[in-house]
Amino acid sequence: MKHSVSCPNLKNFELIKQTENLLSIKTRNKLTSKIIVPIYKKRQILSIFLYLLIPWIFLYLNFLCLRYLSIYYLSAYLILATYSFWRQDNINPHSLNTYIRNLTIWKWFKNYFPISLKQTAILDKNRNYIFGYHPHGILPFGAIINFGTNANKFDNLYPGIKPHLVTLRTQFFIPFYNIYLSFFGITDASKESINKILKNGPGSSCVIILGGAKESLNAYPESTKLTLKNRKGFVKLALLNGASLVPVYSFGQNDSYNQIIYNSDSLLRIIQKNFQKKLGFSIPFFYGTGIFFKFGFLPRRKPINTVIGKPIHCPKIEIHNLRQIIIDYYHNLYINELKKIYNKYKLIYCPHGKPLEFV
């Protein structure tokens, strides 16, 4: 009589094989999850990538024109470049292109972080305003979305208010890129341009990132250092034009990138400061995230929550009657209002945030 003999080795082999198959499936799923990106995330990444790439595209195209064009094409290029400077200075810097401000791509851009906008007061459309934006960050994404576009419905929240972002004049030295900037109502940060905006009729307003390039050297996660202590030129402009001052703070703006911070007396820090003083912009050593890796030049997906404070109405004072004590008074009012919105809303957006530090 024959007896069936069980083979433990065969059973163990089958069990090991099944375990290996399960592990291989899990590993494959992990790899494919990193490679297969949802379509909405692809759109968000594309919008950020294009924003970062566009200035370099314009620079490269200008280089190609100067490098390879014949004398006839070069003459035409120089005429068009001259026209682009004239157009930026005389026609378009104070006109907002509604179509471009409402493009869908800005919603993708907004949702990448995401970026939100909080209204705390109603603004009279018959007045002019200077919005002071804080902090600068490595790149001021909150200012771009909330004021340069209508992705967060600024035009609906503040009907009749026409915001114009101001930026470094050096960005307008790139032919044709200056026209691209002017489509968003962006202009250079000279007092002549700001005066022109504020005198352009009711509701015409400008948005100044007050910390500028100097503040970007202090832009790292959880930093609350604001370059504002001796920045009083915007108050003087408000008093000369009878414009109202509106403080704006973006929680999470400094969390978009990590920055390598050097000691104040180190050689690299000295080079950064000298570069900023002479050329108007700084070179922070920063890094963010990548598409497939944790390291890259895309910003990190950290929420940016922008709060627009209450207006501080300034009287119109002629330049011969304007005194430093008046400028200091309204500068202190501005700082106090900025502190109020920060202390109130940090409980919501940044409960463990440090107090503001003005340098």
Residue pairs with C-beta under 8 A, 6 or more apart in sequence:
34 292
35 292
37 45
37 291
40 108
40 111
43 105
43 108
44 108
44 109
44 111
44 112
45 112
45 291
45 298
46 108
47 105
47 106
47 108
47 109
47 112
48 109
48 112
48 298
48 299
49 298
50 105
51 109
51 144
52 297
52 298
54 177
54 180
55 171
55 174
55 177
58 174
58 175
58 176
58 177
58 180
59 174
59 177
61 176
62 81
62 174
62 175
62 176
65 73
65 74
65 77
66 74
66 77
69 77
80 175
80 176
81 175
81 176
84 175
84 176
84 178
84 179
85 172
85 175
85 178
87 179
87 182
88 172
88 178
88 179
88 181
88 182
88 187
92 179
92 182
92 183
93 164
93 182
93 185
93 186
93 187
93 193
93 196
94 164
94 185
94 187
94 196
94 197
94 200
94 204
95 182
95 185
96 162
96 164
96 184
96 185
97 183
97 184
97 185
98 150
100 183
100 184
101 148
101 149
101 150
101 155
101 184
102 149
102 150
103 149
106 145
106 149
106 150
106 151
107 151
109 115
109 141
109 144
109 145
109 149
109 151
110 145
110 151
110 152
112 299
112 301
113 141
113 252
113 256
113 299
113 301
113 302
113 303
113 304
114 303
114 304
115 141
115 142
115 145
115 146
115 151
115 152
115 303
115 304
115 305
115 306
116 152
116 303
116 304
116 305
116 306
117 146
117 152
117 153
117 154
117 157
117 306
117 308
118 305
118 306
118 307
118 308
118 345
119 157
119 158
119 308
120 307
120 308
120 309
120 310
120 341
121 308
121 309
121 310
121 311
123 129
123 158
123 161
123 244
123 246
123 311
125 158
125 159
125 160
125 161
125 202
125 203
126 160
126 202
126 203
127 202
127 203
127 243
127 244
127 311
127 313
128 197
128 198
128 202
128 203
128 204
128 205
128 241
128 242
128 243
128 244
129 161
129 205
129 206
129 243
129 244
129 245
129 246
129 311
130 194
130 198
130 205
130 206
130 208
130 234
130 237
130 238
130 243
130 244
130 245
130 246
131 147
131 163
131 205
131 206
131 207
131 208
131 246
131 248
131 308
132 208
132 210
132 234
132 245
132 246
132 247
132 248
132 334
132 338
133 140
133 142
133 143
133 147
133 207
133 208
133 209
133 210
133 248
133 250
134 209
134 210
134 211
134 226
134 228
134 247
134 248
134 249
134 250
134 338
135 211
135 215
135 218
135 219
135 223
135 224
135 225
135 226
135 249
135 250
135 253
135 254
136 209
136 211
136 212
136 213
136 215
136 216
136 219
136 227
136 253
137 216
137 219
137 250
137 253
137 254
137 256
137 257
138 216
138 219
138 256
138 257
138 259
138 284
138 286
138 299
139 256
139 257
139 299
140 209
140 250
140 253
141 253
141 256
141 299
141 304
142 250
142 253
142 304
142 306
143 165
143 207
143 209
143 248
143 250
143 306
144 165
145 151
145 152
146 152
146 154
146 306
147 154
147 163
147 165
147 207
148 163
148 165
148 184
148 185
148 186
149 184
152 306
154 161
154 163
155 161
160 202
160 203
161 203
161 205
162 185
162 203
162 204
162 205
163 185
163 205
163 206
163 207
164 185
164 186
164 187
164 197
164 204
164 205
164 206
164 207
165 184
165 185
165 186
165 187
165 206
165 207
165 209
166 186
166 187
166 188
166 189
166 193
166 194
166 206
166 207
166 208
166 209
167 181
167 186
167 187
167 188
167 189
167 209
168 188
168 189
168 213
168 280
168 281
169 188
169 189
169 190
169 280
170 279
170 280
170 281
171 177
171 178
171 181
171 188
172 178
172 181
172 188
181 187
187 193
187 197
187 206
189 208
191 233
191 237
194 206
194 208
194 237
195 237
195 240
195 241
197 204
197 205
197 206
198 204
198 205
198 206
198 237
198 241
198 243
199 241
205 243
207 248
208 234
210 226
210 227
210 228
210 231
210 234
211 226
211 227
211 228
211 231
212 227
213 276
213 280
213 281
213 282
214 227
214 276
214 282
215 225
215 226
215 227
216 282
216 284
217 259
217 269
217 272
217 273
217 276
217 282
217 284
218 225
218 227
218 359
219 253
219 254
219 257
219 259
219 284
219 286
220 254
220 257
220 258
220 259
220 261
221 254
221 255
221 258
222 254
222 255
222 353
222 354
223 254
224 353
224 354
224 355
224 356
224 357
225 357
225 359
226 356
226 357
226 358
226 359
227 359
228 335
228 338
228 358
228 359
229 358
229 359
232 327
232 328
232 331
234 245
235 245
235 314
235 327
235 330
235 331
235 334
236 322
236 327
237 243
238 244
238 245
238 314
238 330
239 314
239 315
239 316
239 317
239 322
239 326
239 327
239 330
240 316
240 317
240 318
240 319
240 322
241 316
242 314
242 315
242 316
243 314
244 311
244 312
244 313
244 314
245 311
245 312
245 314
245 330
245 333
245 334
246 308
246 309
246 310
246 311
246 312
247 309
247 312
247 334
247 337
247 338
247 341
248 306
248 307
248 308
248 309
249 306
249 307
249 309
249 338
249 341
249 342
249 345
250 304
250 305
250 306
250 307
251 303
251 304
251 305
251 306
251 307
251 345
251 346
251 349
251 350
251 353
252 302
252 303
252 304
252 305
252 349
252 350
253 304
255 300
255 302
255 304
256 288
256 299
256 300
256 302
256 304
257 286
257 287
257 288
257 299
257 300
258 286
258 287
258 288
258 300
259 284
259 285
259 286
260 285
260 286
260 287
262 268
262 269
262 272
263 269
268 285
272 282
272 283
272 284
273 282
275 281
275 282
275 283
276 282
287 295
287 296
287 297
288 296
288 297
288 298
288 299
288 300
289 295
289 296
289 298
289 299
289 300
289 301
290 296
290 297
290 298
291 298
303 349
305 345
305 348
305 349
307 341
307 345
307 349
309 337
309 338
309 340
309 341
310 337
312 330
312 333
312 334
312 337
314 330
317 326
335 358
338 356
339 356
342 353
342 356
346 353
